[in-house]
């Protein structure tokens, strides 16, 4: 697997995906948008993976879209007839959206570990994750409004499920910094830590805890939670009833109950993937 912008390491049922362009503030260039899809395809195909850490390198998590690449890409399509140019752009945006959809759809929980700035496309990225852990100096900016763009790869669709509507609109309309202390107060990040090493340690401990649970049950919890977004209570209750009716007869529940009774950790089998 050849990657230009990311690294993938797997150990003890936890995959660690690392943004690896610190010299460029981990900006999202052409390769990033395909690298992320490639890496999450590999994670989904690896039955041993039960949780994912999504981390970064350098001072900042990411400065978002690589504006130089975006400008050059836009210039390359100027010779197209206007209708064809706009339709091409629509398909490009849809492809970029898929880069974060694969995180949202990942069969296992994804924990983002954010240090420093998480700007523009970085917010699209971390809102597609299940959990966010930050450093005391981390901050989030819906930067698109500051460059005259409507955020279009996931932030405006996902963040309303994570923050109050009034705050969402303020952040999206102003592009101001949403700092760690405020993000923690509103539950956008689950915890804040002194530095990146401490944040990574906390996230790793959490990932290992998740990985110790029934992978079938964890997959079910994520499916049920994701299914419930934008749907009514009755729909959600019916979906979880059908899920458990189909999956509960498996051995994981028996193993989990036995582990509780004997106070010994359960040894769950990996899911079958691929």
Secondary structure as UniProt FT lines:
FT   STRAND          6..11
FT   TURN            12..13
FT   STRAND          14..19
FT   HELIX           22..24
FT   TURN            25..26
FT   HELIX           30..45
FT   TURN            47..48
FT   STRAND          51..55
FT   HELIX           67..76
FT   TURN            77..79
FT   HELIX           82..105
FT   STRAND          109..114
FT   STRAND          117..119
FT   HELIX           121..127
FT   STRAND          131..135
FT   TURN            136..137
FT   STRAND          139..141
FT   HELIX           143..147
FT   HELIX           155..158
FT   HELIX           159..161
FT   HELIX           165..174
FT   STRAND          178..179
FT   HELIX           180..185
FT   TURN            186..187
FT   STRAND          191..193
FT   HELIX           196..211
FT   HELIX           215..228
FT   TURN            229..230
FT   HELIX           233..247
FT   TURN            248..249
FT   HELIX           252..262
//
